Amino acid sequence: MAVPAFSDIAKSANDLLNKDFYHLAAGTIEVKSNTPNNVAFKVTGKSSHDKVTSGALEGKFTDKPNGLTVTQTWNTANALETKVEMADNLAKGFKAEGIFSFLPATNARGAKFNLHFKQSNFHGRAFFDLLKGPTANIDAIVGHEGFLAGASAGYDVQKAAITGYSAAVGYHAPTYSAAITATDNLSVFSASYYHKVNSQVEAGSKATWNSKSGNTVGLEVATKYRIDPVSFVKGKINDRGVAAIAYNVLLREGVTLGVGASFDTQKLDQATHKVGTSFTFES
């Protein structure tokens, strides 16, 4: 199996626990389209439970033979971002990207430069913020026969100081994975487990302990059941008694509906529950 990035060492469990739950926004819409000349467009809109509406327009041009990808984004906060990626040009598995942002309202500018290098048993990344600090964040993971070990560190050039460090270990197999991470200067510990029981059922859990805030351990468990080839349901609950459910269905080719809700099982008589919907159109 390919070695994941440091931030993805627990991706299977995190996706099961967090992805495709639609109660976080009152309504979400996403429209995707592709043109014959390798340009993809995506429009997203979101309405929060606080009646705040946001959206973004994205255009992406891909030149696969030359490993070039250019992405331009413009959102409702009037923020502009351009991302340029060059992959596999200097070496197989090496990718360089520049991210440039501009906010006309405040004349704020941003410039970031990132490097990725991926091999069969190694995955390393370096992130540089050129205008703030400048700062550097570097992480790497090595793997052997499913076993993974990695670390990350941040450095502020102007302050000449380490800004943070983390470590992680894990094991990945075709149908299950487990990971232990220590983040925030090795003060927040998480242990996660994911299991693909069969072609229809997935299960996962995550426990988190913050050594700075006491002895309380947060626990969350989730499961996913694929009803048929075009629909599935998900459910999860945490140690505080907050439960969430979701249903996703492909209505027709290119049209997907998602419906979700969350409930505080300890406050069923109070207005703490949330409901959300999502539509995705793709051509």
TORLO-321173 format. One record per atom (N, C-alpha, C): residue number from 1; z, x, y. Coordinates in steps of 0.001 Angstrom, whole numbers. Layout:
REM TORLO-321173
- zavo_c3_c1_c2
- NUM_Z_X_Y;
...
END
This chain:
REM TORLO-321173
- zavo_c3_c1_c2
- 1_0_834_-1197;
- 1_0_0_0;
- 1_0_875_1256;
- 2_-630_369_2333;
- 2_-692_1116_3583;
- 2_695_1198_4218;
- 3_966_2322_4844;
- 3_2246_2507_5537;
- 3_2200_1732_6849;
- 4_3170_851_7112;
- 4_3150_59_8340;
- 4_3620_862_9545;
- 5_3433_321_10727;
- 5_4011_908_11932;
- 5_5525_717_11901;
- 6_6229_1508_12696;
- 6_7689_1451_12691;
- 6_8193_39_13006;
- 7_7571_-623_13965;
- 7_8006_-1966_14360;
- 7_7672_-3016_13311;
- 8_6830_-2663_12326;
- 8_6402_-3624_11309;
- 8_7036_-3374_9947;
- 9_8072_-2555_9870;
- 9_8660_-2244_8572;
- 9_9268_-3489_7924;
- 10_9674_-4464_8750;
- 10_10200_-5724_8227;
- 10_9299_-6896_8615;
- 11_7989_-6631_8763;
- 11_7066_-7642_9280;
- 11_6995_-8889_8404;
- 12_6952_-8743_7100;
- 12_6822_-9912_6221;
- 12_7986_-10878_6412;
- 13_9203_-10346_6455;
- 13_10376_-11196_6656;
- 13_10395_-11770_8065;
- 14_10076_-10952_9067;
- 14_10094_-11426_10454;
- 14_9046_-12509_10689;
- 15_7857_-12355_10105;
- 15_6828_-13385_10254;
- 15_7266_-14695_9615;
- 16_7880_-14601_8457;
- 16_8341_-15817_7785;
- 16_9420_-16511_8608;
- 17_10278_-15744_9262;
- 17_11385_-16304_10030;
- 17_10972_-16787_11420;
- 18_9906_-16222_11971;
- 18_9599_-16504_13380;
- 18_8223_-17093_13635;
- 19_7259_-16816_12777;
- 19_5892_-17241_13042;
- 19_5649_-18668_12576;
- 20_4792_-19385_13311;
- 20_4388_-20757_12959;
- 20_5538_-21744_13009;
- 21_6505_-21523_13895;
- 21_7509_-22531_14237;
- 21_7192_-22990_15660;
- 22_6896_-24266_15810;
- 22_6270_-24748_17045;
- 22_7239_-25402_18029;
- 23_8542_-25413_17728;
- 23_9500_-26080_18604;
- 23_9833_-25269_19852;
- 24_9447_-23997_19892;
- 24_9810_-23146_21024;
- 24_9114_-23568_22312;
- 25_8007_-24284_22213;
- 25_7302_-24815_23383;
- 25_7005_-26286_23145;
- 26_7012_-27060_24229;
- 26_6731_-28488_24090;
- 26_5296_-28710_23629;
- 27_4391_-27898_24133;
- 27_2994_-28024_23734;
- 27_2260_-26709_23914;
- 28_1391_-26386_22973;
- 28_599_-25159_23034;
- 28_-824_-25469_22612;
- 29_-1778_-24895_23331;
- 29_-3180_-25061_22969;
- 29_-3855_-23698_23030;
- 30_-4729_-23457_22074;
- 30_-5446_-22180_22012;
- 30_-6886_-22458_21617;
- 31_-7812_-21913_22395;
- 31_-9240_-22106_22139;
- 31_-9879_-20730_21984;
- 32_-10554_-20503_20839;
- 32_-11207_-19225_20560;
- 32_-12691_-19454_20324;
- 33_-13500_-18521_20833;
- 33_-14937_-18603_20589;
- 33_-15517_-17197_20545;
- 34_-16626_-17056_19818;
- 34_-17296_-15772_19668;
- 34_-18768_-15920_20020;
- 35_-19316_-14897_20667;
- 35_-20720_-14912_21047;
- 35_-21509_-13958_20154;
- 36_-22828_-14115_20097;
- 36_-23636_-13239_19238;
- 36_-23610_-11761_19649;
- 37_-23252_-11460_20911;
- 37_-23265_-10065_21375;
- 37_-21874_-9432_21332;
- 38_-21071_-9832_20332;
- 38_-19778_-9205_20037;
- 38_-18733_-9380_21140;
- 39_-18808_-10483_21863;
- 39_-17799_-10804_22873;
- 39_-17006_-12020_22390;
- 40_-15697_-11903_22386;
- 40_-14822_-13003_21969;
- 40_-14004_-13477_23165;
- 41_-13871_-14782_23288;
- 41_-13083_-15371_24366;
- 41_-11916_-16159_23777;
- 42_-10794_-16101_24471;
- 42_-9628_-16875_24048;
- 42_-8922_-17431_25275;
- 43_-8667_-18730_25244;
- 43_-7936_-19403_26313;
- 43_-6666_-19988_25714;
- 44_-5530_-19680_26302;
- 44_-4256_-20211_25817;
- 44_-3527_-20936_26939;
- 45_-2846_-21994_26566;
- 45_-2033_-22745_27515;
- 45_-735_-23169_26851;
- 46_334_-23176_27627;
- 46_1638_-23501_27061;
- 46_2457_-24286_28075;
- 47_3117_-25316_27583;
- 47_4050_-26099_28394;
- 47_5432_-25963_27782;
- 48_6368_-25426_28539;
- 48_7711_-25188_28015;
- 48_8540_-26462_28073;
- 49_9712_-26429_27449;
- 49_10620_-27579_27490;
- 49_11224_-27771_28874;
- 50_11076_-26774_29750;
- 50_11555_-26877_31137;
- 50_10451_-27327_32078;
- 51_9357_-27855_31526;
- 51_8229_-28383_32297;
- 51_7455_-27282_33035;
- 52_7567_-26049_32588;
- 52_6821_-24945_33179;
- 52_5546_-24723_32368;
- 53_4419_-24678_33072;
- 53_3125_-24510_32412;
- 53_2571_-23118_32699;
- 54_2035_-22483_31670;
- 54_1434_-21162_31828;
- 54_183_-21085_30974;
- 55_-667_-20132_31310;
- 55_-1901_-19979_30557;
- 55_-2517_-18617_30789;
- 56_-3524_-18302_29982;
- 56_-4195_-17010_30098;
- 56_-5620_-17128_29577;
- 57_-6493_-16332_30169;
- 57_-7885_-16224_29741;
- 57_-8131_-14791_29308;
- 58_-8696_-14623_28111;
- 58_-8930_-13287_27562;
- 58_-10374_-13151_27110;
- 59_-10968_-12038_27463;
- 59_-12305_-11702_26981;
- 59_-12258_-10345_26297;
- 60_-12873_-10234_25119;
- 60_-12828_-8985_24353;
- 60_-14239_-8611_23888;
- 61_-14622_-7380_24221;
- 61_-15898_-6848_23771;
- 61_-15638_-5772_22724;
- 62_-16350_-5847_21599;
- 62_-16156_-4904_20500;
- 62_-17472_-4228_20139;
- 63_-17425_-2898_20129;
- 63_-18575_-2093_19693;
- 63_-18120_-1312_18461;
- 64_-18231_-1935_17294;
- 64_-17700_-1346_16064;
- 64_-18340_-3_15706;
- 65_-19664_177_15838;
- 65_-20243_1475_15469;
- 65_-19646_2648_16236;
- 66_-19254_2415_17486;
- 66_-18687_3483_18305;
- 66_-17167_3407_18411;
- 67_-16544_2433_17725;
- 67_-15098_2319_17734;
- 67_-14505_1922_19074;
- 68_-15273_1220_19895;
- 68_-14824_862_21250;
- 68_-14476_-611_21330;
- 69_-13329_-903_21940;
- 69_-12925_-2281_22219;
- 69_-12388_-2354_23633;
- 70_-12888_-3318_24416;
- 70_-12427_-3527_25786;
- 70_-11943_-4966_25909;
- 71_-10707_-5120_26354;
- 71_-10108_-6451_26487;
- 71_-9646_-6652_27921;
- 72_-10046_-7772_28512;
- 72_-9640_-8117_29875;
- 72_-8875_-9437_29843;
- 73_-7704_-9468_30457;
- 73_-6859_-10663_30466;
- 73_-6495_-11037_31901;
- 74_-6498_-12349_32165;
- 74_-6111_-12889_33473;
- 74_-5262_-14122_33210;
- 75_-4025_-14135_33722;
- 75_-3130_-15254_33441;
- 75_-2798_-16051_34693;
- 76_-2050_-17129_34526;
- 76_-1739_-18032_35629;
- 76_-743_-17440_36620;
- 77_-134_-16311_36288;
- 77_702_-15589_37256;
- 77_-157_-14673_38123;
- 78_-1490_-14770_37960;
- 78_-2468_-13962_38680;
- 78_-2287_-12473_38385;
- 79_-1934_-12176_37146;
- 79_-1824_-10796_36694;
- 79_-3070_-10421_35908;
- 80_-3630_-9260_36208;
- 80_-4832_-8778_35545;
- 80_-4481_-7588_34665;
- 81_-5064_-7561_33471;
- 81_-4817_-6442_32562;
- 81_-6109_-6067_31854;
- 82_-6369_-4781_31794;
- 82_-7531_-4250_31086;
- 82_-7051_-3268_30021;
- 83_-7536_-3438_28811;
- 83_-7151_-2570_27702;
- 83_-8411_-1972_27089;
- 84_-8448_-646_27009;
- 84_-9584_78_26439;
- 84_-9101_831_25205;
- 85_-9752_591_24067;
- 85_-9361_1226_22805;
- 85_-10527_2024_22237;
- 86_-10194_3203_21742;
- 86_-11171_4045_21043;
- 86_-10576_4400_19688;
- 87_-11229_3971_18615;
- 87_-10692_4160_17271;
- 87_-11623_5001_16414;
- 88_-11042_5927_15639;
- 88_-11750_6733_14640;
- 88_-12842_7616_15231;
- 89_-12731_7972_16517;
- 89_-13735_8848_17119;
- 89_-13438_10323_16872;
- 90_-12211_10735_17182;
- 90_-11830_12136_17001;
- 90_-11490_12439_15549;
- 91_-10860_11481_14868;
- 91_-10469_11672_13474;
- 91_-10265_10306_12837;
- 92_-10442_10243_11537;
- 92_-10230_9003_10806;
- 92_-8763_8591_10896;
- 93_-8508_7359_11337;
- 93_-7146_6878_11463;
- 93_-6521_7116_12820;
- 94_-7260_7762_13738;
- 94_-6720_8051_15071;
- 94_-7263_7044_16082;
- 95_-6374_6486_16888;
- 95_-6783_5537_17922;
- 95_-6072_5854_19235;
- 96_-6822_5841_20319;
- 96_-6266_6027_21657;
- 96_-6559_4781_22477;
- 97_-5614_4376_23302;
- 97_-5812_3189_24126;
- 97_-5169_3369_25492;
- 98_-5849_2826_26486;
- 98_-5319_2806_27844;
- 98_-5162_1365_28297;
- 99_-4033_1072_28920;
- 99_-3736_-282_29389;
- 99_-3445_-213_30885;
- 100_-4231_-934_31667;
- 100_-4111_-892_33123;
- 100_-3881_-2309_33644;
- 101_-2847_-2491_34450;
- 101_-2490_-3818_34954;
- 101_-2412_-3809_36478;
- 102_-2625_-4992_37057;
- 102_-2590_-5132_38515;
- 102_-2122_-6536_38856;
- 103_-1164_-6625_39772;
- 103_-641_-7902_40246;
- 103_-926_-7993_41740;
- 104_-1975_-8720_42141;
- 104_-2376_-8762_43551;
- 104_-1285_-9251_44494;
- 105_-423_-10176_44047;
- 105_589_-10748_44938;
- 105_1543_-9694_45467;
- 106_1878_-8714_44671;
- 106_2826_-7670_45084;
- 106_2183_-6286_45135;
- 107_893_-6231_44813;
- 107_168_-4962_44775;
- 107_746_-3998_43742;
- 108_1437_-4560_42736;
- 108_2035_-3732_41689;
- 108_963_-3294_40700;
- 109_1062_-2037_40276;
- 109_96_-1475_39334;
- 109_822_-888_38126;
- 110_121_-864_37017;
- 110_676_-275_35811;
- 110_-389_510_35072;
- 111_26_1590_34427;
- 111_-901_2402_33647;
- 111_-157_2946_32435;
- 112_-683_2638_31257;
- 112_-61_3094_30021;
- 112_-1112_3746_29138;
- 113_-667_4725_28386;
- 113_-1555_5438_27475;
- 113_-868_5551_26123;
- 114_-1542_5075_25083;
- 114_-935_5025_23756;
- 114_-1801_5748_22727;
- 115_-1129_6353_21750;
- 115_-1807_7042_20665;
- 115_-1298_6512_19329;
- 116_-2211_6304_18386;
- 116_-1867_5848_17038;
- 116_-2547_6772_16037;
- 117_-1824_7165_15008;
- 117_-2424_7973_13946;
- 117_-1905_7459_12609;
- 118_-2841_7041_11751;
- 118_-2474_6395_10497;
- 118_-3205_7034_9335;
- 119_-2432_7442_8321;
- 119_-2965_7981_7085;
- 119_-2346_7219_5914;
- 120_-2700_7591_4705;
- 120_-2239_6844_3537;
- 120_-721_6866_3377;
- 121_-62_7926_3833;
- 121_1397_8023_3670;
- 121_2122_8319_4968;
- 122_1444_8050_6103;
- 122_2053_8331_7411;
- 122_1501_7384_8458;
- 123_2373_6960_9378;
- 123_1944_6128_10500;
- 123_2777_6522_11714;
- 124_2128_7121_12698;
- 124_2828_7573_13890;
- 124_2223_6972_15145;
- 125_3068_6749_16159;
- 125_2606_6170_17418;
- 125_3328_6846_18583;
- 126_2653_6900_19731;
- 126_3264_7419_20955;
- 126_2831_6531_22118;
- 127_3795_6078_22901;
- 127_3537_5180_24014;
- 127_4019_5841_25310;
- 128_3125_5952_26286;
- 128_3454_6610_27549;
- 128_3247_5629_28702;
- 129_4292_5426_29492;
- 129_4186_4655_30733;
- 129_4050_5660_31864;
- 130_2862_5759_32429;
- 130_2551_6842_33356;
- 130_3104_6625_34755;
- 131_3369_5385_35143;
- 131_3803_5111_36509;
- 131_5283_4777_36623;
- 132_5938_4514_35525;
- 132_7373_4212_35538;
- 132_8098_5312_34786;
- 133_8713_6200_35514;
- 133_9428_7315_34905;
- 133_8788_8645_35225;
- 134_7693_9058_34586;
- 134_7080_8412_33410;
- 134_7990_8473_32187;
- 135_7719_7559_31248;
- 135_8523_7485_30036;
- 135_7634_7643_28820;
- 136_8263_8051_27732;
- 136_7549_8200_26461;
- 136_8387_7604_25349;
- 137_7748_6862_24457;
- 137_8401_6323_23268;
- 137_7566_6707_22056;
- 138_8190_7367_21111;
- 138_7495_7879_19936;
- 138_8176_7368_18675;
- 139_7379_6926_17714;
- 139_7947_6511_16429;
- 139_7023_6951_15307;
- 140_7590_7044_14125;
- 140_6811_7487_12961;
- 140_7465_6974_11689;
- 141_6629_6741_10693;
- 141_7100_6321_9369;
- 141_6348_7125_8318;
- 142_7063_7565_7306;
- 142_6441_8198_6146;
- 142_6718_7317_4931;
- 143_5781_7318_3990;
- 143_5925_6480_2813;
- 143_5503_7192_1550;
- 144_6137_6807_437;
- 144_5786_7376_-865;
- 144_6129_6372_-1953;
- 145_5092_5898_-2655;
- 145_5253_4955_-3763;
- 145_6096_3738_-3362;
- 146_5842_3210_-2173;
- 146_6532_2013_-1702;
- 146_7763_2271_-875;
- 147_8366_3438_-986;
- 147_9549_3763_-195;
- 147_9128_4206_1207;
- 148_9848_3722_2211;
- 148_9513_3995_3604;
- 148_10744_4507_4348;
- 149_10530_5431_5283;
- 149_11598_5924_6148;
- 149_10985_6293_7484;
- 150_11660_5897_8567;
- 150_11097_6176_9881;
- 150_12148_6213_10959;
- 151_11722_6639_12148;
- 151_12620_6730_13293;
- 151_11810_6600_14568;
- 152_12487_6271_15651;
- 152_11844_6183_16960;
- 152_12796_6728_18008;
- 153_12225_7181_19125;
- 153_13030_7708_20223;
- 153_12286_7517_21530;
- 154_13043_7288_22598;
- 154_12470_7160_23926;
- 154_12976_8255_24834;
- 155_12122_8679_25795;
- 155_12487_9779_26688;
- 155_11980_9477_28090;
- 156_12859_9650_29086;
- 156_12506_9488_30489;
- 156_12304_10869_31098;
- 157_11072_11154_31505;
- 157_10749_12485_32009;
- 157_11470_12780_33312;
- 158_11528_11800_34210;
- 158_12151_12019_35519;
- 158_13653_12283_35394;
- 159_14310_11551_34499;
- 159_15738_11728_34294;
- 159_16049_12836_33295;
- 160_15036_13292_32592;
- 160_15201_14302_31549;
- 160_16283_13880_30560;
- 161_16157_12626_30092;
- 161_17182_12083_29202;
- 161_16545_11199_28145;
- 162_17165_11177_26970;
- 162_16751_10265_25907;
- 162_17229_8865_26248;
- 163_16331_7891_26232;
- 163_16672_6527_26636;
- 163_17052_5630_25465;
- 164_16788_6065_24248;
- 164_17158_5251_23099;
- 164_16593_5826_21818;
- 165_17182_5414_20695;
- 165_16697_5882_19404;
- 165_17051_4858_18333;
- 166_16248_4838_17289;
- 166_16410_3880_16196;
- 166_15987_4546_14900;
- 167_16355_3927_13782;
- 167_15964_4435_12466;
- 167_15783_3253_11521;
- 168_15027_3464_10456;
- 168_14772_2389_9499;
- 168_14389_2966_8153;
- 169_14741_2240_7110;
- 169_14299_2547_5750;
- 169_13860_1235_5109;
- 170_12978_1328_4126;
- 170_12512_109_3483;
- 170_11791_394_2188;
- 171_11441_-701_1522;
- 171_10659_-614_293;
- 171_9677_-1774_268;
- 172_8404_-1472_24;
- 172_7361_-2485_-17;
- 172_6709_-2500_-1392;
- 173_6637_-3684_-1986;
- 173_5932_-3913_-3245;
- 173_4933_-5051_-3012;
- 174_3993_-5257_-3917;
- 174_2984_-6302_-3697;
- 174_3557_-7696_-3453;
- 175_4684_-8052_-4097;
- 175_5215_-9411_-3955;
- 175_6566_-9486_-3256;
- 176_7147_-8374_-2893;
- 176_8423_-8422_-2182;
- 176_8601_-7161_-1349;
- 177_9500_-7246_-371;
- 177_9800_-6097_475;
- 177_11221_-6238_1012;
- 178_11824_-5108_1342;
- 178_13171_-5082_1908;
- 178_13230_-3967_2936;
- 179_14045_-4155_3967;
- 179_14154_-3151_5019;
- 179_15535_-3203_5651;
- 180_16003_-2048_6078;
- 180_17240_-1924_6849;
- 180_16908_-1153_8114;
- 181_17244_-1715_9266;
- 181_16946_-1072_10539;
- 181_18230_-891_11336;
- 182_18258_169_12128;
- 182_19372_439_13043;
- 182_18758_720_14405;
- 183_18887_-224_15329;
- 183_18257_-128_16641;
- 183_19312_-6_17735;
- 184_18837_55_18985;
- 184_19727_145_20158;
- 184_20729_1290_19990;
- 185_20195_2493_19808;
- 185_21019_3700_19622;
- 185_21925_3577_18401;
- 186_21363_3031_17335;
- 186_22055_2870_16048;
- 186_23305_2010_16165;
- 187_23234_962_17017;
- 187_24384_70_17184;
- 187_24127_-1335_16660;
- 188_22858_-1709_16488;
- 188_22508_-3032_15964;
- 188_21827_-2830_14605;
- 189_22442_-3371_13557;
- 189_21955_-3159_12188;
- 189_21402_-4471_11630;
- 190_20253_-4365_10980;
- 190_19629_-5538_10374;
- 190_19170_-5202_8962;
- 191_19339_-6164_8077;
- 191_18844_-6043_6708;
- 191_18007_-7280_6410;
- 192_16788_-7089_5945;
- 192_15885_-8213_5698;
- 192_15268_-8102_4313;
- 193_14904_-9282_3775;
- 193_14296_-9333_2445;
- 193_13236_-10420_2442;
- 194_12100_-10123_1831;
- 194_11005_-11083_1716;
- 194_10514_-11096_279;
- 195_10210_-12305_-228;
- 195_9734_-12432_-1605;
- 195_8651_-13497_-1665;
- 196_7481_-13108_-2139;
- 196_6427_-14075_-2426;
- 196_6605_-14517_-3867;
- 197_7257_-15664_-4042;
- 197_7646_-16127_-5368;
- 197_6416_-16400_-6224;
- 198_5452_-17111_-5641;
- 198_4171_-17370_-6308;
- 198_3144_-17684_-5227;
- 199_1997_-18198_-5620;
- 199_932_-18451_-4651;
- 199_1279_-19552_-3660;
- 200_2322_-20343_-3953;
- 200_2690_-21456_-3074;
- 200_3991_-21249_-2313;
- 201_4893_-20458_-2851;
- 201_6242_-20370_-2292;
- 201_6552_-18956_-1807;
- 202_7117_-18883_-593;
- 202_7620_-17632_-27;
- 202_9048_-17861_449;
- 203_9875_-16838_379;
- 203_11264_-16939_816;
- 203_11680_-15632_1468;
- 204_12605_-15727_2408;
- 204_13061_-14520_3088;
- 204_14367_-14755_3807;
- 205_15041_-13681_4156;
- 205_16310_-13778_4871;
- 205_16505_-12524_5707;
- 206_17422_-12641_6673;
- 206_17733_-11513_7545;
- 206_19170_-11614_8003;
- 207_19900_-10513_7917;
- 207_21276_-10430_8394;
- 207_21329_-9389_9497;
- 208_22048_-9696_10586;
- 208_22128_-8804_11739;
- 208_23566_-8642_12176;
- 209_23956_-7396_12442;
- 209_25305_-7096_12933;
- 209_25215_-6168_14134;
- 210_25823_-6607_15234;
- 210_25894_-5788_16448;
- 210_27279_-5162_16509;
- 211_27353_-3868_16304;
- 211_28653_-3194_16250;
- 211_29376_-3187_17593;
- 212_28653_-3485_18681;
- 212_29268_-3494_19999;
- 212_29931_-4832_20332;
- 213_29610_-5857_19572;
- 213_30110_-7196_19919;
- 213_31072_-7774_18899;
- 214_31536_-6986_17939;
- 214_32523_-7490_16990;
- 214_32043_-7413_15565;
- 215_32717_-8198_14713;
- 215_32440_-8149_13276;
- 215_31591_-9305_12774;
- 216_31134_-10161_13680;
- 216_30342_-11319_13257;
- 216_28944_-10885_12814;
- 217_28531_-11376_11676;
- 217_27203_-11080_11142;
- 217_26336_-12330_11239;
- 218_25182_-12202_11879;
- 218_24242_-13312_11973;
- 218_23358_-13355_10741;
- 219_23143_-14553_10225;
- 219_22340_-14720_9012;
- 219_21301_-15810_9227;
- 220_20102_-15567_8740;
- 220_19019_-16539_8847;
- 220_18204_-16493_7568;
- 221_17878_-17670_7032;
- 221_17057_-17762_5825;
- 221_15897_-18710_6094;
- 222_14775_-18446_5436;
- 222_13588_-19263_5664;
- 222_12766_-19345_4388;
- 223_11938_-20375_4320;
- 223_11032_-20535_3192;
- 223_9738_-21180_3661;
- 224_8681_-20967_2892;
- 224_7374_-21530_3194;
- 224_6776_-22074_1908;
- 225_6218_-23269_2000;
- 225_5593_-23885_832;
- 225_4185_-24323_1195;
- 226_3209_-23801_480;
- 226_1815_-24181_714;
- 226_1507_-25422_-106;
- 227_1260_-26524_587;
- 227_1016_-27805_-55;
- 227_-336_-27820_-759;
- 228_-1348_-27343_-60;
- 228_-2702_-27253_-590;
- 228_-3412_-26156_185;
- 229_-4692_-25892_-78;
- 229_-5372_-24788_612;
- 229_-5445_-24904_2126;
- 230_-5212_-26098_2693;
- 230_-5380_-26260_4146;
- 230_-4089_-26625_4870;
- 231_-2953_-26666_4190;
- 231_-1718_-27062_4878;
- 231_-505_-26402_4239;
- 232_548_-26253_5043;
- 232_1809_-25707_4545;
- 232_2960_-26214_5404;
- 233_4168_-26113_4864;
- 233_5383_-26459_5600;
- 233_6322_-25256_5561;
- 234_7159_-25146_6599;
- 234_8139_-24071_6681;
- 234_9479_-24649_7116;
- 235_10532_-23973_6720;
- 235_11864_-24376_7143;
- 235_12772_-23170_7229;
- 236_13749_-23224_8134;
- 236_14719_-22137_8248;
- 236_16017_-22679_8826;
- 237_17101_-21932_8607;
- 237_18408_-22284_9148;
- 237_19202_-20997_9338;
- 238_20046_-20973_10380;
- 238_20855_-19779_10620;
- 238_22337_-20090_10458;
- 239_23162_-19057_10628;
- 239_24602_-19205_10390;
- 239_25269_-20110_11414;
- 240_24624_-20384_12534;
- 240_25177_-21279_13561;
- 240_24828_-22737_13302;
- 241_24087_-22989_12226;
- 241_23744_-24350_11876;
- 241_22503_-24883_12561;
- 242_21727_-24023_13205;
- 242_20487_-24442_13858;
- 242_19352_-24350_12839;
- 243_18716_-25482_12571;
- 243_17637_-25555_11582;
- 243_16315_-25864_12270;
- 244_15229_-25404_11662;
- 244_13897_-25676_12197;
- 244_12947_-25962_11048;
- 245_12007_-26865_11295;
- 245_10974_-27192_10323;
- 245_9624_-27178_11022;
- 246_8565_-26936_10259;
- 246_7222_-26895_10832;
- 246_6204_-27324_9792;
- 247_5111_-27900_10308;
- 247_4005_-28332_9451;
- 247_2710_-27877_10094;
- 248_1850_-27236_9309;
- 248_576_-26721_9798;
- 248_-532_-27239_8895;
- 249_-1615_-27751_9516;
- 249_-2707_-28300_8726;
- 249_-4039_-28006_9414;
- 250_-5021_-27651_8616;
- 250_-6388_-27476_9100;
- 250_-7058_-28848_9054;
- 251_-7208_-29503_10217;
- 251_-7744_-30856_10278;
- 251_-9222_-30893_9887;
- 252_-9947_-29927_10350;
- 252_-11352_-29740_10021;
- 252_-11681_-28292_10326;
- 253_-12845_-27845_9950;
- 253_-13194_-26443_10179;
- 253_-13090_-26094_11663;
- 254_-12226_-25134_11985;
- 254_-12055_-24698_13364;
- 254_-11001_-25437_14147;
- 255_-10330_-26429_13560;
- 255_-9309_-27206_14279;
- 255_-8019_-27211_13463;
- 256_-6954_-26640_14034;
- 256_-5672_-26552_13349;
- 256_-4587_-27223_14188;
- 257_-3752_-28012_13529;
- 257_-2630_-28701_14174;
- 257_-1318_-28149_13639;
- 258_-388_-27888_14538;
- 258_946_-27475_14153;
- 258_1984_-28370_14806;
- 259_2972_-28813_14041;
- 259_4054_-29668_14562;
- 259_5370_-29071_14097;
- 260_6338_-29003_15000;
- 260_7619_-28421_14622;
- 260_8781_-29044_15369;
- 261_9972_-28865_14830;
- 261_11183_-29379_15458;
- 261_12367_-28510_15063;
- 262_13364_-28457_15935;
- 262_14605_-27750_15629;
- 262_15775_-28685_15884;
- 263_16843_-28515_15088;
- 263_18015_-29373_15169;
- 263_19277_-28517_15080;
- 264_20252_-28839_15926;
- 264_21565_-28217_15814;
- 264_22402_-29118_14921;
- 265_22582_-28728_13669;
- 265_23257_-29586_12703;
- 265_24727_-29820_13030;
- 266_25291_-29010_13922;
- 266_26683_-29195_14322;
- 266_26811_-30060_15566;
- 267_25668_-30404_16175;
- 267_25675_-31228_17394;
- 267_24575_-32285_17304;
- 268_24553_-32997_16195;
- 268_23501_-33992_15987;
- 268_23564_-35136_16991;
- 269_24740_-35359_17592;
- 269_24885_-36440_18555;
- 269_24559_-36012_19978;
- 270_24136_-34772_20163;
- 270_23816_-34266_21487;
- 270_22326_-33978_21608;
- 271_21865_-33916_22865;
- 271_20429_-33716_23117;
- 271_20088_-32230_23121;
- 272_20297_-31591_21988;
- 272_19990_-30162_21869;
- 272_18752_-29916_21011;
- 273_18157_-30967_20506;
- 273_17029_-30824_19597;
- 273_15728_-30618_20381;
- 274_14776_-29942_19746;
- 274_13506_-29648_20395;
- 274_12351_-29992_19458;
- 275_11267_-30487_20055;
- 275_10057_-30835_19301;
- 275_8865_-30205_20002;
- 276_7940_-29672_19237;
- 276_6753_-29069_19843;
- 276_5518_-29266_19004;
- 277_4351_-29163_19649;
- 277_3076_-29296_18950;
- 277_2155_-28148_19376;
- 278_1189_-27860_18527;
- 278_234_-26795_18802;
- 278_-1139_-27188_18285;
- 279_-2165_-26968_19103;
- 279_-3550_-27176_18687;
- 279_-4305_-25865_18839;
- 280_-5071_-25510_17829;
- 280_-5915_-24317_17879;
- 280_-7334_-24723_17543;
- 281_-8268_-24391_18459;
- 281_-9684_-24672_18255;
- 281_-10415_-23339_18180;
- 282_-11217_-23166_17140;
- 282_-11905_-21889_16936;
- 282_-13336_-22126_16478;
- 283_-14242_-21381_17098;
- 283_-15654_-21505_16723;
- 283_-16253_-20137_16467;
END
